Amino acid sequence: FGQNSTIQNGSTLTISSTGFVGLNAPFYAAGSTLKYNTGNTYGRSLEWSNTTGRGYPSNVQISNNTIVNIGAFSGTGTARQCAGSLTIDAGCTFSMNENGELMTAAVSVLGNVNVNGTLTLSGLAGGDIKIGGNYTFAPFGAVNNNSRAVFFNGVTGDQMITRTGGGTVDFDYLILDKAADNLKMSLNTNGRIISYASNTGLRVLQLLRGDFDMNGGIFTMQGVNPNSMNVLVENTTHKIFTSNGTGAFMITGSLSGQIKFNVIPQNNGKLLFENNIVVSTEVGVDFGAGAITTINANLRIDQNGFVDINSPNYGTASTLIYNNSPAGYKRNKEWNTDVPGINRTGYPHNVIVQNSTPLQLNSTDFPAAPALGCSGNFTIN
């Protein structure tokens, strides 16, 4: 392309079968598109080789059953970025994980990521994706997370997670790092983290900056091993809330009797489950030391669920619900005092016992404090 070639706004550079860019990449104006249309596996080259100036694309589109290998030509350790959106058409793949060329640096998309085909993250550390706009999946769009993170780091404005037509978007690690506004799920879209981690050093949900709006949806954390669902909260109080209807934050997993969900603070971070969020658990939960987690709506303990080590705080409109089934439940750290205190840790507002649950308030396994109390109603269904 010589020294001064520019793909202008509204124009497209299309790389078709046998095509490539050599020696000199073009400049890309805002609103231009780099389109991969080869119909086979294509190794990214000079056409996308910088994060500024020549070889720095605006929008990128993958079409015609093309697989783009972003780590090609010794590029696995070099971070890539586009100034606009990344669109993966049906039948196409954007791959950070091609054999022998697995990325160890992140790909940043300052605009939207639209997945109509397949997005494959790297199988090696560092090969994450960072998104400044919305994250949208077509009904059959797919992602291979490969134990890598999806960052949401848009500067301003809500960032949307969407499954068109409704459904679930899966993550292995989700990191929220927004200077302003919220990460928000679209209506009828749910989110899920499936974790195979096994130590508290791996934080699969990280709330560094910004809040999470569930928008009436369901967000599931599903863990396989002990300490597999760890939530990092940093710097301030982060809200998980819903701007519409009721949101469900579900903590699930196999192997009962083990703590799998931990809230971990850093630099005075705290977690607030706001009004109209139902937090339910089927596994062991540690809400973190130092009164860092507050329940403002419902905490529901389902079969095999329990709270141990550290209690949550309860807001004045909250309800603790025992929903364990006829198998019964031995009260634990979710309710362990009759003293409100400043933070109300372990001191619930309303308490409901339901679903034919025999609730044992004092047991040899978990002896009660000198007294138990609640500030609202105690209802036995």
BALOBA-1460 file (C-alpha; in Angstrom, 3 decimals):
// residues 381
<rec num="1" residu="f" x="0.000" y="0.000" z="0.000"/>
<rec num="2" residu="g" x="2.997" y="2.313" z="-0.149"/>
<rec num="3" residu="q" x="3.484" y="5.207" z="2.236"/>
<rec num="4" residu="n" x="0.211" y="7.134" z="2.183"/>
<rec num="5" residu="s" x="-2.713" y="4.816" z="1.385"/>
<rec num="6" residu="t" x="-5.843" y="5.133" z="3.546"/>
<rec num="7" residu="i" x="-8.996" y="3.027" z="3.649"/>
<rec num="8" residu="q" x="-11.571" y="5.771" z="4.043"/>
<rec num="9" residu="n" x="-14.667" y="5.986" z="6.224"/>
<rec num="10" residu="g" x="-17.325" y="3.680" z="4.779"/>
<rec num="11" residu="s" x="-14.817" y="1.821" z="2.607"/>
<rec num="12" residu="t" x="-13.692" y="-1.803" z="2.989"/>
<rec num="13" residu="l" x="-10.397" y="-3.578" z="2.463"/>
<rec num="14" residu="t" x="-11.416" y="-7.143" z="1.572"/>
<rec num="15" residu="i" x="-8.841" y="-9.923" z="1.681"/>
<rec num="16" residu="s" x="-10.110" y="-12.765" z="-0.495"/>
<rec num="17" residu="s" x="-8.677" y="-16.168" z="-1.354"/>
<rec num="18" residu="t" x="-4.883" y="-15.970" z="-2.015"/>
<rec num="19" residu="g" x="-4.873" y="-12.272" z="-1.020"/>
<rec num="20" residu="f" x="-2.594" y="-10.712" z="1.578"/>
<rec num="21" residu="v" x="-0.886" y="-7.451" z="2.513"/>
<rec num="22" residu="g" x="2.898" y="-7.228" z="2.225"/>
<rec num="23" residu="l" x="5.616" y="-4.664" z="2.909"/>
<rec num="24" residu="n" x="3.357" y="-1.697" z="3.790"/>
<rec num="25" residu="a" x="-0.028" y="-1.741" z="5.515"/>
<rec num="26" residu="p" x="-2.612" y="0.958" z="4.843"/>
<rec num="27" residu="f" x="-3.957" y="3.510" z="7.269"/>
<rec num="28" residu="y" x="-7.574" y="2.969" z="8.313"/>
<rec num="29" residu="a" x="-9.930" y="5.901" z="8.799"/>
<rec num="30" residu="a" x="-12.583" y="5.724" z="11.512"/>
<rec num="31" residu="g" x="-15.591" y="3.881" z="10.104"/>
<rec num="32" residu="s" x="-13.591" y="1.811" z="7.610"/>
<rec num="33" residu="t" x="-13.638" y="-2.000" z="7.623"/>
<rec num="34" residu="l" x="-10.988" y="-4.668" z="7.282"/>
<rec num="35" residu="k" x="-12.798" y="-7.747" z="5.941"/>
<rec num="36" residu="y" x="-11.358" y="-11.255" z="5.961"/>
<rec num="37" residu="n" x="-13.115" y="-13.196" z="3.182"/>
<rec num="38" residu="t" x="-10.660" y="-15.941" z="2.194"/>
<rec num="39" residu="g" x="-12.882" y="-18.964" z="2.829"/>
<rec num="40" residu="n" x="-10.028" y="-20.780" z="4.581"/>
<rec num="41" residu="t" x="-7.657" y="-20.308" z="7.520"/>
<rec num="42" residu="y" x="-5.848" y="-17.010" z="7.199"/>
<rec num="43" residu="g" x="-2.865" y="-15.922" z="9.273"/>
<rec num="44" residu="r" x="-3.153" y="-12.290" z="10.301"/>
<rec num="45" residu="s" x="-0.331" y="-10.265" z="8.785"/>
<rec num="46" residu="l" x="0.644" y="-6.651" z="8.103"/>
<rec num="47" residu="e" x="-2.935" y="-5.577" z="7.419"/>
<rec num="48" residu="w" x="-3.474" y="-5.766" z="11.221"/>
<rec num="49" residu="s" x="-0.104" y="-5.137" z="12.774"/>
<rec num="50" residu="n" x="-0.323" y="-2.048" z="14.993"/>
<rec num="51" residu="t" x="-2.377" y="-0.413" z="17.716"/>
<rec num="52" residu="t" x="-1.892" y="3.032" z="16.203"/>
<rec num="53" residu="g" x="-1.221" y="4.471" z="12.768"/>
<rec num="54" residu="r" x="-0.514" y="2.210" z="9.808"/>
<rec num="55" residu="g" x="-1.944" y="-1.305" z="10.178"/>
<rec num="56" residu="y" x="-4.379" y="-0.309" z="12.944"/>
<rec num="57" residu="p" x="-7.901" y="-1.194" z="11.740"/>
<rec num="58" residu="s" x="-11.160" y="0.426" z="12.683"/>
<rec num="59" residu="n" x="-13.857" y="-2.243" z="12.187"/>
<rec num="60" residu="v" x="-12.963" y="-5.880" z="11.502"/>
<rec num="61" residu="q" x="-15.313" y="-8.390" z="9.866"/>
<rec num="62" residu="i" x="-14.769" y="-12.109" z="9.242"/>
<rec num="63" residu="s" x="-16.904" y="-13.584" z="6.452"/>
<rec num="64" residu="n" x="-17.263" y="-16.495" z="4.003"/>
<rec num="65" residu="n" x="-16.397" y="-19.357" z="6.423"/>
<rec num="66" residu="t" x="-12.995" y="-17.817" z="7.131"/>
<rec num="67" residu="i" x="-10.894" y="-18.683" z="10.190"/>
<rec num="68" residu="v" x="-8.625" y="-15.811" z="11.257"/>
<rec num="69" residu="n" x="-5.508" y="-16.891" z="13.157"/>
<rec num="70" residu="i" x="-4.667" y="-13.722" z="15.064"/>
<rec num="71" residu="g" x="-1.381" y="-15.086" z="16.457"/>
<rec num="72" residu="a" x="0.198" y="-15.906" z="13.093"/>
<rec num="73" residu="f" x="3.695" y="-14.860" z="11.983"/>
<rec num="74" residu="s" x="5.269" y="-14.820" z="15.451"/>
<rec num="75" residu="g" x="2.538" y="-12.558" z="16.760"/>
<rec num="76" residu="t" x="1.460" y="-14.600" z="19.772"/>
<rec num="77" residu="g" x="2.975" y="-12.249" z="22.354"/>
<rec num="78" residu="t" x="1.901" y="-8.985" z="20.720"/>
<rec num="79" residu="a" x="-1.297" y="-7.313" z="21.868"/>
<rec num="80" residu="r" x="-3.770" y="-6.528" z="19.067"/>
<rec num="81" residu="q" x="-6.440" y="-3.858" z="18.994"/>
<rec num="82" residu="c" x="-9.110" y="-2.505" z="16.693"/>
<rec num="83" residu="a" x="-10.630" y="0.943" z="17.107"/>
<rec num="84" residu="g" x="-14.148" y="-0.119" z="16.134"/>
<rec num="85" residu="s" x="-16.116" y="-3.360" z="16.274"/>
<rec num="86" residu="l" x="-15.263" y="-7.008" z="15.625"/>
<rec num="87" residu="t" x="-17.936" y="-8.972" z="13.762"/>
<rec num="88" residu="i" x="-17.659" y="-12.738" z="13.277"/>
<rec num="89" residu="d" x="-20.144" y="-13.903" z="10.658"/>
<rec num="90" residu="a" x="-21.959" y="-17.265" z="10.804"/>
<rec num="91" residu="g" x="-19.654" y="-20.143" z="9.894"/>
<rec num="92" residu="c" x="-16.530" y="-18.089" z="10.669"/>
<rec num="93" residu="t" x="-14.043" y="-18.169" z="13.553"/>
<rec num="94" residu="f" x="-11.825" y="-15.611" z="15.221"/>
<rec num="95" residu="s" x="-9.134" y="-17.743" z="16.837"/>
<rec num="96" residu="m" x="-6.512" y="-16.891" z="19.428"/>
<rec num="97" residu="n" x="-5.773" y="-20.585" z="19.881"/>
<rec num="98" residu="e" x="-4.425" y="-22.029" z="16.639"/>
<rec num="99" residu="n" x="-1.991" y="-24.922" z="17.003"/>
<rec num="100" residu="g" x="1.513" y="-23.648" z="17.764"/>
<rec num="101" residu="e" x="0.374" y="-20.016" z="17.680"/>
<rec num="102" residu="l" x="-1.606" y="-19.566" z="20.896"/>
<rec num="103" residu="m" x="-1.849" y="-15.957" z="22.006"/>
<rec num="104" residu="t" x="-0.191" y="-14.869" z="25.250"/>
<rec num="105" residu="a" x="-1.297" y="-11.235" z="24.844"/>
<rec num="106" residu="a" x="-4.797" y="-9.807" z="24.811"/>
<rec num="107" residu="v" x="-6.941" y="-8.623" z="21.925"/>
<rec num="108" residu="s" x="-8.722" y="-5.317" z="22.630"/>
<rec num="109" residu="v" x="-11.857" y="-4.280" z="20.778"/>
<rec num="110" residu="l" x="-12.768" y="-0.685" z="21.552"/>
<rec num="111" residu="g" x="-16.225" y="-1.102" z="20.041"/>
<rec num="112" residu="n" x="-18.667" y="-4.013" z="19.991"/>
<rec num="113" residu="v" x="-17.975" y="-7.735" z="19.640"/>
<rec num="114" residu="n" x="-20.666" y="-9.417" z="17.522"/>
<rec num="115" residu="v" x="-20.465" y="-13.206" z="17.517"/>
<rec num="116" residu="n" x="-22.558" y="-14.869" z="14.835"/>
<rec num="117" residu="g" x="-19.960" y="-17.619" z="14.347"/>
<rec num="118" residu="t" x="-17.289" y="-18.692" z="16.868"/>
<rec num="119" residu="l" x="-14.952" y="-16.743" z="19.135"/>
<rec num="120" residu="t" x="-12.059" y="-18.840" z="20.472"/>
<rec num="121" residu="l" x="-9.850" y="-17.411" z="23.204"/>
<rec num="122" residu="s" x="-6.336" y="-18.650" z="23.861"/>
<rec num="123" residu="g" x="-5.465" y="-21.698" z="25.897"/>
<rec num="124" residu="l" x="-2.485" y="-19.821" z="27.410"/>
<rec num="125" residu="a" x="-2.382" y="-17.160" z="30.111"/>
<rec num="126" residu="g" x="-2.677" y="-13.615" z="28.834"/>
<rec num="127" residu="g" x="-4.737" y="-14.493" z="25.770"/>
<rec num="128" residu="d" x="-7.858" y="-12.674" z="26.947"/>
<rec num="129" residu="i" x="-10.278" y="-10.363" z="25.148"/>
<rec num="130" residu="k" x="-11.009" y="-6.805" z="26.269"/>
<rec num="131" residu="i" x="-14.230" y="-5.183" z="25.116"/>
<rec num="132" residu="g" x="-15.075" y="-1.501" z="25.141"/>
<rec num="133" residu="g" x="-18.602" y="-1.857" z="23.760"/>
<rec num="134" residu="n" x="-21.346" y="-4.467" z="23.738"/>
<rec num="135" residu="y" x="-20.934" y="-8.258" z="23.651"/>
<rec num="136" residu="t" x="-23.620" y="-9.742" z="21.409"/>
<rec num="137" residu="f" x="-24.259" y="-13.340" z="20.372"/>
<rec num="138" residu="a" x="-26.574" y="-14.541" z="17.626"/>
<rec num="139" residu="p" x="-28.798" y="-17.508" z="18.580"/>
<rec num="140" residu="f" x="-26.104" y="-19.970" z="17.436"/>
<rec num="141" residu="g" x="-23.034" y="-17.845" z="18.123"/>
<rec num="142" residu="a" x="-20.459" y="-19.690" z="20.246"/>
<rec num="143" residu="v" x="-17.470" y="-18.922" z="22.430"/>
<rec num="144" residu="n" x="-14.617" y="-21.180" z="23.523"/>
<rec num="145" residu="n" x="-13.353" y="-19.425" z="26.654"/>
<rec num="146" residu="n" x="-10.464" y="-21.822" z="27.366"/>
<rec num="147" residu="s" x="-10.049" y="-20.527" z="30.944"/>
<rec num="148" residu="r" x="-9.408" y="-16.996" z="29.700"/>
<rec num="149" residu="a" x="-11.057" y="-13.745" z="30.747"/>
<rec num="150" residu="v" x="-13.513" y="-11.418" z="29.075"/>
<rec num="151" residu="f" x="-12.841" y="-7.847" z="30.253"/>
<rec num="152" residu="f" x="-15.461" y="-5.112" z="30.032"/>
<rec num="153" residu="n" x="-13.562" y="-1.824" z="30.161"/>
<rec num="154" residu="g" x="-15.625" y="0.709" z="28.219"/>
<rec num="155" residu="v" x="-14.927" y="4.268" z="29.323"/>
<rec num="156" residu="t" x="-18.529" y="5.528" z="29.499"/>
<rec num="157" residu="g" x="-22.026" y="4.211" z="28.870"/>
<rec num="158" residu="d" x="-23.604" y="0.888" z="29.812"/>
<rec num="159" residu="q" x="-22.102" y="-2.180" z="28.138"/>
<rec num="160" residu="m" x="-24.657" y="-4.822" z="27.166"/>
<rec num="161" residu="i" x="-24.365" y="-8.621" z="27.212"/>
<rec num="162" residu="t" x="-26.886" y="-10.036" z="24.737"/>
<rec num="163" residu="r" x="-27.982" y="-13.401" z="23.412"/>
<rec num="164" residu="t" x="-30.289" y="-12.481" z="20.518"/>
<rec num="165" residu="g" x="-33.647" y="-14.144" z="20.981"/>
<rec num="166" residu="g" x="-32.835" y="-14.969" z="24.601"/>
<rec num="167" residu="g" x="-30.522" y="-17.514" z="26.190"/>
<rec num="168" residu="t" x="-27.235" y="-17.750" z="28.079"/>
<rec num="169" residu="v" x="-23.782" y="-16.257" z="27.502"/>
<rec num="170" residu="d" x="-20.995" y="-18.288" z="29.126"/>
<rec num="171" residu="f" x="-17.770" y="-17.084" z="30.716"/>
<rec num="172" residu="d" x="-14.822" y="-18.734" z="32.424"/>
<rec num="173" residu="y" x="-13.583" y="-15.438" z="33.896"/>
<rec num="174" residu="l" x="-15.501" y="-12.140" z="33.806"/>
<rec num="175" residu="i" x="-13.681" y="-8.937" z="34.762"/>
<rec num="176" residu="l" x="-15.534" y="-5.649" z="35.142"/>
<rec num="177" residu="d" x="-13.238" y="-2.618" z="34.920"/>
<rec num="178" residu="k" x="-15.423" y="0.325" z="33.907"/>
<rec num="179" residu="a" x="-14.566" y="3.864" z="34.963"/>
<rec num="180" residu="a" x="-18.242" y="4.851" z="34.701"/>
<rec num="181" residu="d" x="-21.700" y="3.321" z="34.237"/>
<rec num="182" residu="n" x="-22.649" y="-0.372" z="34.315"/>
<rec num="183" residu="l" x="-22.286" y="-3.779" z="32.763"/>
<rec num="184" residu="k" x="-25.844" y="-4.794" z="31.897"/>
<rec num="185" residu="m" x="-27.566" y="-7.940" z="30.644"/>
<rec num="186" residu="s" x="-30.186" y="-7.474" z="27.944"/>
<rec num="187" residu="l" x="-33.748" y="-8.559" z="28.586"/>
<rec num="188" residu="n" x="-34.129" y="-12.361" z="28.327"/>
<rec num="189" residu="t" x="-30.349" y="-12.810" z="28.406"/>
<rec num="190" residu="n" x="-28.702" y="-14.781" z="31.217"/>
<rec num="191" residu="g" x="-25.055" y="-15.119" z="32.156"/>
<rec num="192" residu="r" x="-23.075" y="-18.032" z="33.545"/>
<rec num="193" residu="i" x="-19.585" y="-18.713" z="34.845"/>
<rec num="194" residu="i" x="-18.589" y="-22.390" z="34.888"/>
<rec num="195" residu="s" x="-15.465" y="-22.691" z="37.011"/>
<rec num="196" residu="y" x="-12.960" y="-25.512" z="37.364"/>
<rec num="197" residu="a" x="-10.602" y="-23.443" z="39.516"/>
<rec num="198" residu="s" x="-9.591" y="-24.895" z="42.883"/>
<rec num="199" residu="n" x="-7.990" y="-22.167" z="44.956"/>
<rec num="200" residu="t" x="-8.877" y="-18.695" z="46.231"/>
<rec num="201" residu="g" x="-6.054" y="-17.144" z="44.180"/>
<rec num="202" residu="l" x="-8.157" y="-17.594" z="41.031"/>
<rec num="203" residu="r" x="-10.977" y="-15.039" z="41.010"/>
<rec num="204" residu="v" x="-13.449" y="-15.933" z="38.293"/>
<rec num="205" residu="l" x="-15.627" y="-12.837" z="38.806"/>
<rec num="206" residu="q" x="-13.694" y="-9.636" z="39.380"/>
<rec num="207" residu="l" x="-15.426" y="-6.348" z="40.147"/>
<rec num="208" residu="l" x="-12.627" y="-3.809" z="39.854"/>
<rec num="209" residu="r" x="-14.600" y="-0.736" z="38.737"/>
<rec num="210" residu="g" x="-18.296" y="-0.406" z="37.964"/>
<rec num="211" residu="d" x="-21.555" y="-2.157" z="38.877"/>
<rec num="212" residu="f" x="-23.472" y="-5.083" z="37.347"/>
<rec num="213" residu="d" x="-27.108" y="-4.658" z="36.271"/>
<rec num="214" residu="m" x="-28.821" y="-8.050" z="35.883"/>
<rec num="215" residu="n" x="-31.876" y="-6.397" z="34.267"/>
<rec num="216" residu="g" x="-34.302" y="-9.048" z="35.499"/>
<rec num="217" residu="g" x="-32.135" y="-11.945" z="34.328"/>
<rec num="218" residu="i" x="-30.311" y="-14.887" z="35.886"/>
<rec num="219" residu="f" x="-26.587" y="-14.991" z="36.558"/>
<rec num="220" residu="t" x="-25.298" y="-18.432" z="37.557"/>
<rec num="221" residu="m" x="-21.968" y="-19.270" z="39.136"/>
<rec num="222" residu="q" x="-21.355" y="-22.993" z="38.798"/>
<rec num="223" residu="g" x="-18.353" y="-24.536" z="40.521"/>
<rec num="224" residu="v" x="-16.909" y="-28.018" z="40.406"/>
<rec num="225" residu="n" x="-14.136" y="-27.914" z="43.016"/>
<rec num="226" residu="p" x="-13.741" y="-26.420" z="46.503"/>
<rec num="227" residu="n" x="-12.962" y="-22.684" z="46.311"/>
<rec num="228" residu="s" x="-13.851" y="-22.647" z="42.640"/>
<rec num="229" residu="m" x="-16.143" y="-19.594" z="42.667"/>
<rec num="230" residu="n" x="-14.191" y="-16.641" z="43.984"/>
<rec num="231" residu="v" x="-15.401" y="-13.070" z="43.638"/>
<rec num="232" residu="l" x="-12.868" y="-10.252" z="43.908"/>
<rec num="233" residu="v" x="-14.182" y="-6.821" z="44.938"/>
<rec num="234" residu="e" x="-11.735" y="-3.941" z="44.757"/>
<rec num="235" residu="n" x="-11.461" y="-0.316" z="45.886"/>
<rec num="236" residu="t" x="-15.115" y="0.477" z="46.661"/>
<rec num="237" residu="t" x="-18.590" y="-1.007" z="47.136"/>
<rec num="238" residu="h" x="-19.733" y="-2.757" z="43.969"/>
<rec num="239" residu="k" x="-23.437" y="-3.325" z="43.374"/>
<rec num="240" residu="i" x="-25.094" y="-6.316" z="41.767"/>
<rec num="241" residu="f" x="-28.578" y="-4.973" z="41.101"/>
<rec num="242" residu="t" x="-31.482" y="-5.066" z="38.693"/>
<rec num="243" residu="s" x="-33.056" y="-2.100" z="36.937"/>
<rec num="244" residu="n" x="-35.998" y="-4.268" z="35.884"/>
<rec num="245" residu="g" x="-38.075" y="-6.879" z="37.742"/>
<rec num="246" residu="t" x="-36.253" y="-9.419" z="39.915"/>
<rec num="247" residu="g" x="-32.759" y="-10.756" z="39.291"/>
<rec num="248" residu="a" x="-31.538" y="-14.200" z="40.368"/>
<rec num="249" residu="f" x="-27.902" y="-14.680" z="41.395"/>
<rec num="250" residu="m" x="-27.564" y="-18.475" z="41.613"/>
<rec num="251" residu="i" x="-24.610" y="-20.245" z="43.258"/>
<rec num="252" residu="t" x="-24.566" y="-23.888" z="42.211"/>
<rec num="253" residu="g" x="-22.273" y="-26.892" z="41.976"/>
<rec num="254" residu="s" x="-21.682" y="-30.535" z="42.748"/>
<rec num="255" residu="l" x="-20.149" y="-32.139" z="45.850"/>
<rec num="256" residu="s" x="-22.122" y="-30.974" z="48.855"/>
<rec num="257" residu="g" x="-20.519" y="-30.042" z="52.157"/>
<rec num="258" residu="q" x="-17.768" y="-27.862" z="50.689"/>
<rec num="259" residu="i" x="-17.250" y="-24.108" z="50.522"/>
<rec num="260" residu="k" x="-17.021" y="-23.171" z="46.872"/>
<rec num="261" residu="f" x="-18.021" y="-19.497" z="46.818"/>
<rec num="262" residu="n" x="-15.803" y="-16.877" z="48.475"/>
<rec num="263" residu="v" x="-15.965" y="-13.084" z="48.462"/>
<rec num="264" residu="i" x="-12.446" y="-11.654" z="48.577"/>
<rec num="265" residu="p" x="-11.771" y="-7.944" z="49.206"/>
<rec num="266" residu="q" x="-8.867" y="-5.876" z="47.971"/>
<rec num="267" residu="n" x="-8.173" y="-2.235" z="48.854"/>
<rec num="268" residu="n" x="-11.376" y="-1.927" z="50.904"/>
<rec num="269" residu="g" x="-13.624" y="-3.498" z="48.273"/>
<rec num="270" residu="k" x="-17.167" y="-4.528" z="49.265"/>
<rec num="271" residu="l" x="-20.100" y="-6.315" z="47.606"/>
<rec num="272" residu="l" x="-23.736" y="-5.210" z="47.756"/>
<rec num="273" residu="f" x="-26.596" y="-7.377" z="46.476"/>
<rec num="274" residu="e" x="-29.208" y="-4.684" z="46.006"/>
<rec num="275" residu="n" x="-32.993" y="-4.736" z="46.280"/>
<rec num="276" residu="n" x="-34.829" y="-7.319" z="44.147"/>
<rec num="277" residu="i" x="-31.822" y="-9.615" z="43.795"/>
<rec num="278" residu="v" x="-32.436" y="-13.173" z="45.040"/>
<rec num="279" residu="v" x="-29.156" y="-14.787" z="46.046"/>
<rec num="280" residu="s" x="-29.561" y="-18.575" z="46.226"/>
<rec num="281" residu="t" x="-26.982" y="-21.223" z="47.035"/>
<rec num="282" residu="e" x="-26.690" y="-24.999" z="46.702"/>
<rec num="283" residu="v" x="-23.098" y="-25.064" z="47.997"/>
<rec num="284" residu="g" x="-21.032" y="-23.635" z="50.832"/>
<rec num="285" residu="v" x="-20.572" y="-19.867" z="50.876"/>
<rec num="286" residu="d" x="-18.098" y="-17.613" z="52.701"/>
<rec num="287" residu="f" x="-19.228" y="-13.989" z="52.392"/>
<rec num="288" residu="g" x="-15.821" y="-12.609" z="53.356"/>
<rec num="289" residu="a" x="-14.182" y="-11.256" z="56.485"/>
<rec num="290" residu="g" x="-14.765" y="-7.752" z="57.750"/>
<rec num="291" residu="a" x="-18.478" y="-7.426" z="56.981"/>
<rec num="292" residu="i" x="-17.840" y="-6.865" z="53.271"/>
<rec num="293" residu="t" x="-20.997" y="-8.455" z="51.775"/>
<rec num="294" residu="t" x="-24.495" y="-7.049" z="52.231"/>
<rec num="295" residu="i" x="-27.790" y="-8.678" z="51.266"/>
<rec num="296" residu="n" x="-30.490" y="-6.064" z="50.665"/>
<rec num="297" residu="a" x="-33.106" y="-8.463" z="49.250"/>
<rec num="298" residu="n" x="-33.234" y="-12.274" z="49.687"/>
<rec num="299" residu="l" x="-30.681" y="-14.883" z="50.652"/>
<rec num="300" residu="r" x="-32.173" y="-18.314" z="49.948"/>
<rec num="301" residu="i" x="-30.407" y="-21.443" z="51.168"/>
<rec num="302" residu="d" x="-31.411" y="-24.377" z="48.975"/>
<rec num="303" residu="q" x="-30.688" y="-28.071" z="49.434"/>
<rec num="304" residu="n" x="-26.964" y="-28.696" z="50.172"/>
<rec num="305" residu="g" x="-26.346" y="-24.965" z="50.571"/>
<rec num="306" residu="f" x="-24.907" y="-23.375" z="53.708"/>
<rec num="307" residu="v" x="-22.975" y="-20.349" z="54.983"/>
<rec num="308" residu="d" x="-19.798" y="-20.798" z="56.988"/>
<rec num="309" residu="i" x="-16.763" y="-18.860" z="58.275"/>
<rec num="310" residu="n" x="-18.077" y="-15.339" z="57.513"/>
<rec num="311" residu="s" x="-21.667" y="-14.086" z="57.682"/>
<rec num="312" residu="p" x="-23.275" y="-11.515" z="55.399"/>
<rec num="313" residu="n" x="-24.776" y="-8.228" z="56.453"/>
<rec num="314" residu="y" x="-28.539" y="-7.877" z="56.070"/>
<rec num="315" residu="g" x="-30.342" y="-4.721" z="54.978"/>
<rec num="316" residu="t" x="-33.556" y="-3.640" z="56.654"/>
<rec num="317" residu="a" x="-35.678" y="-4.951" z="53.750"/>
<rec num="318" residu="s" x="-33.906" y="-8.312" z="53.435"/>
<rec num="319" residu="t" x="-35.186" y="-11.844" z="54.000"/>
<rec num="320" residu="l" x="-33.270" y="-14.983" z="54.910"/>
<rec num="321" residu="i" x="-35.089" y="-17.984" z="53.404"/>
<rec num="322" residu="y" x="-34.495" y="-21.599" z="54.457"/>
<rec num="323" residu="n" x="-35.509" y="-23.670" z="51.422"/>
<rec num="324" residu="n" x="-33.569" y="-26.863" z="52.065"/>
<rec num="325" residu="s" x="-36.339" y="-29.480" z="51.654"/>
<rec num="326" residu="p" x="-37.322" y="-32.285" z="54.070"/>
<rec num="327" residu="a" x="-33.662" y="-33.286" z="54.350"/>
<rec num="328" residu="g" x="-33.423" y="-30.458" z="56.879"/>
<rec num="329" residu="y" x="-30.860" y="-27.850" z="57.790"/>
<rec num="330" residu="k" x="-28.630" y="-27.034" z="60.741"/>
<rec num="331" residu="r" x="-28.446" y="-23.268" z="61.192"/>
<rec num="332" residu="n" x="-24.948" y="-21.961" z="60.537"/>
<rec num="333" residu="k" x="-23.173" y="-18.617" z="60.069"/>
<rec num="334" residu="e" x="-26.000" y="-17.068" z="58.044"/>
<rec num="335" residu="w" x="-27.749" y="-16.411" z="61.398"/>
<rec num="336" residu="n" x="-25.571" y="-16.306" z="64.485"/>
<rec num="337" residu="t" x="-26.528" y="-13.415" z="66.746"/>
<rec num="338" residu="d" x="-29.311" y="-11.314" z="68.210"/>
<rec num="339" residu="v" x="-27.154" y="-8.195" z="68.238"/>
<rec num="340" residu="p" x="-27.789" y="-5.803" z="65.347"/>
<rec num="341" residu="g" x="-24.449" y="-4.060" z="65.511"/>
<rec num="342" residu="i" x="-23.330" y="-1.416" z="63.060"/>
<rec num="343" residu="n" x="-23.144" y="-3.788" z="60.111"/>
<rec num="344" residu="r" x="-25.867" y="-6.298" z="61.119"/>
<rec num="345" residu="t" x="-23.484" y="-9.172" z="60.321"/>
<rec num="346" residu="g" x="-25.269" y="-12.495" z="60.869"/>
<rec num="347" residu="y" x="-28.365" y="-10.681" z="62.154"/>
<rec num="348" residu="p" x="-31.205" y="-11.079" z="59.612"/>
<rec num="349" residu="h" x="-34.242" y="-8.903" z="59.155"/>
<rec num="350" residu="n" x="-37.043" y="-11.267" z="58.066"/>
<rec num="351" residu="v" x="-36.662" y="-15.048" z="58.268"/>
<rec num="352" residu="i" x="-38.810" y="-17.584" z="56.368"/>
<rec num="353" residu="v" x="-38.713" y="-21.373" z="56.712"/>
<rec num="354" residu="q" x="-40.345" y="-23.070" z="53.707"/>
<rec num="355" residu="n" x="-40.313" y="-26.091" z="51.386"/>
<rec num="356" residu="s" x="-40.994" y="-28.556" z="54.262"/>
<rec num="357" residu="t" x="-37.602" y="-27.713" z="55.775"/>
<rec num="358" residu="p" x="-36.927" y="-28.879" z="59.375"/>
<rec num="359" residu="l" x="-34.698" y="-26.103" z="60.735"/>
<rec num="360" residu="q" x="-32.449" y="-27.015" z="63.648"/>
<rec num="361" residu="l" x="-31.420" y="-23.766" z="65.319"/>
<rec num="362" residu="n" x="-29.010" y="-25.355" z="67.795"/>
<rec num="363" residu="s" x="-26.968" y="-28.452" z="66.980"/>
<rec num="364" residu="t" x="-23.827" y="-30.119" z="68.204"/>
<rec num="365" residu="d" x="-22.234" y="-29.348" z="64.824"/>
<rec num="366" residu="f" x="-23.148" y="-25.644" z="64.944"/>
<rec num="367" residu="p" x="-24.018" y="-24.581" z="68.498"/>
<rec num="368" residu="a" x="-26.118" y="-21.430" z="68.663"/>
<rec num="369" residu="a" x="-24.827" y="-18.203" z="70.099"/>
<rec num="370" residu="p" x="-26.218" y="-17.289" z="73.559"/>
<rec num="371" residu="a" x="-29.256" y="-15.940" z="71.710"/>
<rec num="372" residu="l" x="-30.555" y="-15.539" z="68.178"/>
<rec num="373" residu="g" x="-32.745" y="-12.740" z="66.924"/>
<rec num="374" residu="c" x="-34.110" y="-11.005" z="63.859"/>
<rec num="375" residu="s" x="-35.323" y="-7.453" z="63.428"/>
<rec num="376" residu="g" x="-38.380" y="-8.310" z="61.331"/>
<rec num="377" residu="n" x="-40.771" y="-11.264" z="61.042"/>
<rec num="378" residu="f" x="-40.081" y="-14.945" z="61.607"/>
<rec num="379" residu="t" x="-42.399" y="-17.020" z="59.380"/>
<rec num="380" residu="i" x="-42.711" y="-20.817" z="59.378"/>
<rec num="381" residu="n" x="-44.663" y="-21.971" z="56.344"/>
